[in-house]
Amino acid sequence: MFQRAVTVLLSLAVVSTTATPATAQDPAPNPRVLVQTSEGDFEIELFRDEPTVIATVVNFLGYVRDGYYDGTVFHRVIRDVIIQGGGFTVGADNMLTAKSEGLRGQIVHQGSVALKNTRGTVAMARGADPNSARQQFFVNLEDNRSFDFQNPTSTGVGYTVFGRVTQGMDVVNSIGRTRTGSQGPLQDVPREPIIITSITRVEGN
């Protein structure tokens, strides 16, 4: 009996020492940023764990690191569709001015079939050229299926999703209900400026 007990204990000891390799490590969490605005704050998780959009995440974090977004505005609000910001500041008489200082080159489009423009996701804004995204981004206020990747043509690649709002969606919704008008060639401009005070990395991410 004593010998059998020793054998069982030794077997359990082997299992306990080999079940978890010493070199195993949990993957690093996705980075998060805090967006502080004149209307309140919200938090975004960036999809660094998605291989298809790593370059887009790195591009966005570069602008965050440089403080580029500080003092820019949400210059385009389409009710129940999107809020878009990151490219303009407010000048005299609340007139919008494109921010060029610190602006970097265009990035290659990284639209993915796997990442959809669902409510609360964050995507890159761009022009007609799929590879024209730089610093501007938008938050989806609803499931915008027409923004998703459809095909590899210039009209079907959609908009690159690279993050999602994890806290403060009530603030995003409030911004999305602001009254808007036109300003020169720009449409859907908030009548009262909605300022991005800062975008910073959340500590520990």
N, C-alpha and C positions, 0 to 999 in steps of 0.2 A: 504493500500500500504506500509506504513512504517513498519507494523508488518511483512509483507511478505519479505521485504528486509532484515530485521534483521534475519529472519529464514534462508534465503539463505546464508547470511554471516556466520552465526553460523555453517551451514552445511559445507561450504568450509573450515572453520577453523578446523573442526574435521578431514576432509580429509587430510589437510596439516600436521596435527600433528601425524597422524597415518600411513601415506603412507610409511615412512622410519623408521624402528625401531631404537632406539638409540644405540642398541647393535650391529647393522649390521656393518661388516667390510669387506673391500676388501681383498682377499687372498694376502699373501706376494708374490712379484714377484720372478720368478726363479732367482737363483744366476747366475752371469756372471763372467767369468775370462778373463783376458787379457794375451795372449800368446805373449811374446816378443822374437823375433828371430833375428839372424844375417842377415836375408833376409827381415825383416819387421815384422809388428805386425798383429795379428788378434784376434777377440773376440769370445768367445764361451758362449752360453746359456746352462745351465745344467738343465735337465728335472726333477727337484725336485717335480714337480706337478704330475708326473707319478708314482703311487704307486708301480708299478712293478720294478722300477729301483732305488728306493730311496737309498738302501744300496750301490749301485754302485756309485751314486753321492756322498754320504758321504765318501766313500773310496777315491775317486778322490780328493775331497776337503781336506781330511786329508793330502794327499801328497802335495797339494798346500800350505796349512797352514805351513807345516814343511819345505818348500823350497826345497823339494826333487828334483824337476825338474830343478832347477837352474843349468845351465852348462851341462845338458844332450843334446842329439842331436836327430835329425830325422835321424835314422840309416837305414831306409828302404824306398825307393821311387820306386813305380811301376807306370810308366807313365800312366796317365788316369785311374788309379785304386785307389791307396791309397798313403798317406804319413804316416809313422809310427814312433813314437818316445817315449822317456821317460824312456829308460832302459839302455842307454850306455853314457859314456863320451869319450872324445878324449884324448889318451895318447901320448907317444912319436911317432914321425913319422906319426902322424895322424891315429894311430891304435886305434880301438875301444876297450874300456874296460867296461865290465858289471859293473853297479853301484849296490853294495850290501848294502852300508851303508844307514840305514834308511828304508830298504825294509821290508815291513810287510808281513803277511801271505796271502795265496790265498783267494779269495772271491767266494761265491756261484754264479754260473752263473744265470743271470737274463734276458736272451733273451726273447723277447716278440713278439707275433704276431702283436701287434699294432704298434710297432716301427720298421721301415724299414731302411735298409742301403742305403738310398738315397743320392744323391749328396749333400755334405756339412754337412752331419751328422757325429757325432763323436762316436766311439765305442771302446770297450775294446779289446785289443789283448790278445791272450791266446795260450796255446799249445793244444795238442790233447785232453787232459782232459778238459771237459767243465768247470770244477771248478778250473782252473789253472790261471785265470787272476789275476794280481796283480796291477802293476802301468803303464804298457805300454798301449798306446792308438793309434788310427789311425783316420784319416779324410778320408772319402770317396770322391774321385774325380769324381765319376759317380754313377749311380744307380747300386749298386752291389747286385742284387737279390739273387745270390747264397750264400750271407752272411746272409740272413734272416732266421728267425726261420721257419723250415719246419715240424719238428716232434720232440718228446721228446727223441729221441735216441742220442747217443753220436756224431753221424755224422750229425744229422739234427737240432741241437739246434741253430746253427748259432752264431753270435757275438752280444753282448749286446750293443745296441745303448743307449746312455745316454745324448746326447747333440747335438747341431748344431752350425755351424759357422754363426754368425749374422753380422759380419763386417770383412772385410779383406780377402774375398775369393780370391781376385786377388793375394794376397800374397801366399795363399795356392796353387793356381794354378801354380804360379811361382816356388815354391819349387817342385811341382810335375813334372816340366819339366827339372829338373837338370840332368846332366849326371851321370851315376852310373857305378859301377863295382862290383867285388867281393873282399872280404877280409876274408881269411880263410874260415870257414864254412858259413859265412854270404854272402847273395846275395843281389843285388840291393842297394848297399851302395853308397851314394853320394861321388863322387871323391873329392869334397871340402866339409869339414864339415859344416853342417847347425846346428848351435848351438841354443838351447833354452836358452836364457839369463835368463828368469824368467817366471813363471806363477803366477799371483796374482789375488785376488778377486777384482772386480770392485767396487769402493766405493759406498756404499748405497745399496748393494745387498748381 
